[in-house]
Amino acid sequence: MKNLKLIILLFTIGLCGFAFSQDFHASTTKVEFENGTLKLTAKFFTSDLETAVGASVNSKDSFDNKARAYANSNLVVRVNGTVVSLTYVGSQTNDKSTRLYLKADNIKDIKEIEIKNSMLISSFSDQQNLVTFDVNGVRKSFTAKKGNETGKVIF
């Protein structure tokens, strides 16, 4: 009888653990403005980014080519209402995270920035992308998620 109670208890604990265990999908994108250049650094869990991009970071050239195309179709930046062209600078992988670096040159006075950040949202329905801004000494942020991928900040 003690063994049966122990088995039921362990089964219940295991079932509860399974029911409450869930992957967490999040990224951060830091947007900085320095000397006429808008710099974006997006940080992801490597395995999540590899899934979305469809390439392994172990194959650097293939990964960067696919990451460039993926970022160009999932990140749209408007400065003062005008879409700016982003240049993919590269990627860097450390331990379990990967950073993508992008930039936009020849940016003048920034009054507002609007960003559509749909990175990984089509791959993970619970994906949340925290976007932080440091422009002219002012810090602001918003979170992009499924159904609300775009945010605008005014400086």
N, C-alpha and C positions, 0 to 999 in steps of 0.2 A: 504494500500500500504506500510506503514511503517512497519507493522508487517511482510509482505511478505519479504521485504528487510532484516529485522532482522533475520528471519528464514533462508533465503538463506545464510546470512553472518555466522550465527552460524553453519549451516550445512557444509559450506566450511571450516571453522576453524576446526571443528570436523573431517572432512575427511582428511585434511592436517595433523592434529595431529595423526590420525590413520596411515596414510601412512608413517610418519616419526618415529613412535614409534616402537622400536625394542629392544629385549633383548640383553644384552651384555654378552658374555660368555668368561671369561678369568680366568686364574690361574697364580700363581707364584710358582716357585720351586727354593728354595735356596740350593745350593750345597756348603758345607764347608768341608775343610780338616784339621783335627786336630789329632795329635798324632797317625798317622797310621789308622785313621778312617775317611771314607767319609760319611758325614751326609747329608741327603736330607730331606728338609721340604717343602712339597707341600701344598699350600693353595688354597681352592676352595670356591665358593658360595655353601653353604650346599645343597640347593635344586637341583643344577646342579649335584653335586656329588652323591646325593641319586638317582637321575634319572639314571645316568650312572652305578652305582654299583647295583642298584636294591634292596636296603634296606634302612631303615630309621635309622638315628643316634640315635633315641629313643630306639632302640633295639641294645645296644652296642655290645654284643657278635656276633650277626648275622651280623651287619654292619662291624665290624672289620674282620670277616672271609671273607666276600665278598670283602671288600676293599683290603685285603691282596692279594687275587687272582687277582683282577682287576689291582692292581698296578704291580704285577709280570708279567702280560701279556701286560701292556702298558708302562712300563718304562724299558728300556734296557740301561745299563751303561757299557761302555768299558773304561778301563784305560790303556793307552799305547798300545792299540790295542787288549787287552784281556777283554772278558766279565767278569764282577765281579758279584758275587751273592749278591743280596740285601736282607736284613732281615727287615721285617715289625716290627716296634717297637710299633706302636699304633696310635691312633687318638685323637684329641681334638676339641670339638665344642664350639664356642663362638658366641653368637648372630646369625649372618647370615653366618658365615664362619666356615669351618672345615679344620683342618690341618691333614695331614698324615705324619708320621715320619718313615723314613727308614734309614738303614745304611749298610755300607760294611766295614768289619774289615780287618786288615792285608794288608793294601795298602801301598806300598813302594813309592818311588820317583815318582811323577806325572809329566810327560812331556806333555801329552795330555789326554783330556777326551772327549768322544763322547757319547751323550745321545740321545736316541730315546724317545721322550715324546709324546705319542699319547693319553694321558689322556683326556677324554671327547670329543675327535674329532669325534668319530663315532656317538656320541649322538647329537652334535651341530656342524653343518657345518662351523659356524663362530668362533668356539673356537680358542683362542690364548693362548699359554702357554709360559710365559716369564720364562726363565731359567737363573739364575744368579749364578756365581761362585766366591768363595773367597778361592783361593788356594795359599798358600805360600805368602800371602800378595798381590796377584794380583787379581784384579776384572775384570771379563769379563761376557758377556751375549749374548744370542740369543733368538729368538722367534720361537717356534714350532707352526705350523698350518697345516691345511689340505693340503696334497700334499708336505709338507716340514716339516716332524715331527722330523728330525734328525739334530743335530748340533754338530760341533766339535770345541773345543777351545784348543789352544796350549799355554803352559806356558814356 
